[in-house]
């Protein structure tokens, strides 16, 4: 129940990776086709949700006595390299399709490769930060801990 907002943010990040992919590919002059808007969102949703589950699982496997940033760091140390290696392998596989002479396949391959890489970067940076913010909010609401940031926006301890 408490991670509904985190799940919604994860799905929004999939959309952000699609927008980033459209922007980068447009800058490179790759023409968009209809199949890109019909297939790549579902492909990215599957890959993105899988990575998000892996990150949350790794975060939950850390010690609850540590602070949220320490737990996030431990989770990233555990699963971050495998997420980046998988994203690099997936993007490479898609880019192999770009050597094909068919324009629709080249466009699909380029959009998918950029989207996979953008999604992995967002998940390892923004989603990890959102996990920390969500955990801090839960602990603060339950009275177990003061917020990571003070009311004036600084992070100095008293």
C-alpha positions in Angstrom: 0.0 0.0 0.0 2.7 2.5 0.9 4.6 2.2 -2.4 1.8 3.1 -4.8 3.3 6.5 -5.4 6.7 4.9 -6.0 5.2 2.5 -8.5 3.5 5.4 -10.4 6.8 7.3 -10.5 8.5 4.2 -11.9 5.9 4.1 -14.7 6.3 7.8 -15.3 10.0 7.2 -15.7 9.4 4.7 -18.4 7.5 7.5 -20.2 10.4 9.8 -19.6 12.8 7.4 -21.2 10.5 7.3 -24.3 10.4 11.0 -24.5 14.2 11.1 -24.2 14.5 8.5 -26.9 12.3 10.5 -29.2 14.3 13.7 -28.6 17.7 12.1 -29.1 16.6 10.2 -32.2 15.0 13.3 -33.7 18.2 15.2 -33.1 20.0 12.4 -35.0 17.6 12.6 -37.9 16.0 9.2 -37.4 12.5 9.2 -38.7 9.7 7.9 -36.4 7.3 5.3 -37.7 4.0 4.1 -36.4 5.4 0.8 -35.1 7.7 2.8 -32.8 4.7 4.3 -30.9 2.9 1.0 -30.9 5.6 -1.4 -29.7 8.4 0.4 -27.9 6.2 1.7 -25.0 5.2 -1.9 -24.0 8.7 -3.2 -24.5 10.1 -0.4 -22.3 7.4 -1.0 -19.7 8.4 -4.6 -19.4 12.1 -3.8 -19.1 11.6 -0.8 -16.8 9.2 -2.6 -14.4 11.7 -5.5 -14.1 14.5 -3.2 -13.2 12.3 -1.3 -10.7 11.4 -4.6 -9.0 15.1 -5.6 -8.8 16.0 -2.2 -7.3 13.2 -2.3 -4.7 14.1 -5.9 -3.8 17.7 -5.0 -3.3 16.7 -2.0 -1.2 14.4 -4.1 1.0 17.2 -6.7 1.5 19.5 -4.1 3.2 19.6 -3.5 6.9 16.7 -1.3 8.2 19.0 0.2 10.8 20.9 2.1 8.2 19.8 5.4 6.7 17.9 5.5 3.4 20.9 6.8 1.4 23.1 4.1 2.9 20.6 1.4 2.0 20.2 2.8 -1.5 24.0 2.8 -1.9 24.2 -0.8 -0.8 21.3 -1.7 -3.1 23.0 0.0 -6.1 26.3 -1.7 -5.3 24.5 -5.0 -5.4 22.3 -4.7 -8.5 23.5 -1.6 -10.3 26.2 -3.2 -12.3 24.0 -6.0 -13.5 21.2 -3.5 -14.5 23.8 -1.4 -16.5 25.3 -4.5 -18.1 21.9 -5.8 -19.1 20.9 -2.4 -20.5 24.2 -2.3 -22.5 23.5 -5.8 -23.9 19.9 -4.9 -24.8 20.9 -1.7 -26.5 23.7 -3.4 -28.4 21.3 -6.1 -29.6 18.9 -3.4 -30.8 21.7 -1.5 -32.5 22.6 -4.6 -34.4 19.2 -4.2 -36.1 20.3 -0.8 -37.3 22.7 -2.3 -39.8 19.7 -3.7 -41.7 18.8 -1.8 -44.8 15.1 -1.5 -44.0 14.3 2.0 -42.8 11.6 1.0 -40.4 13.8 -1.6 -38.7 16.7 1.0 -38.5 14.3 3.5 -36.8 12.9 0.9 -34.4 16.4 -0.3 -33.5 17.7 3.2 -32.8 14.6 4.3 -30.8 14.6 1.1 -28.7 18.4 1.3 -28.0 18.3 4.9 -26.8 15.1 4.2 -24.8 16.7 1.2 -23.0 19.8 3.2 -22.1 17.8 6.3 -21.0 15.5 4.1 -18.9 18.4 2.4 -17.1 20.1 5.7 -16.3 16.8 7.1 -14.9 16.2 4.0 -12.8 19.6 4.0 -11.3 19.6 7.7 -10.5 16.1 9.2 -10.2 14.3 6.1 -9.0 16.9 5.4 -6.4 16.5 8.9 -5.1 12.7 8.5 -5.0 13.1 5.3 -2.9 15.1 7.3 -0.4 12.5 10.1 -0.3 9.7 7.6 0.1 11.4 5.8 2.9 12.2 9.0 4.7 8.6 10.1 4.4 7.3 6.8 5.8 9.8 6.9 8.8 9.0 10.6 9.5 5.2 9.9 9.4 5.6 7.0 11.8 7.7 9.2 14.2 10.7 6.9 14.0 13.1 9.4 12.4 13.5 13.1 11.6 13.5 14.0 7.9 16.7 13.9 6.0 16.4 17.5 5.1 15.6 20.2 7.6 12.7 22.6 7.1 14.9 25.3 5.8 16.2 23.0 3.0 19.6 22.3 4.5 20.9 19.0 5.5 23.0 20.0 8.5 22.6 18.0 11.7 22.0 19.7 15.1 
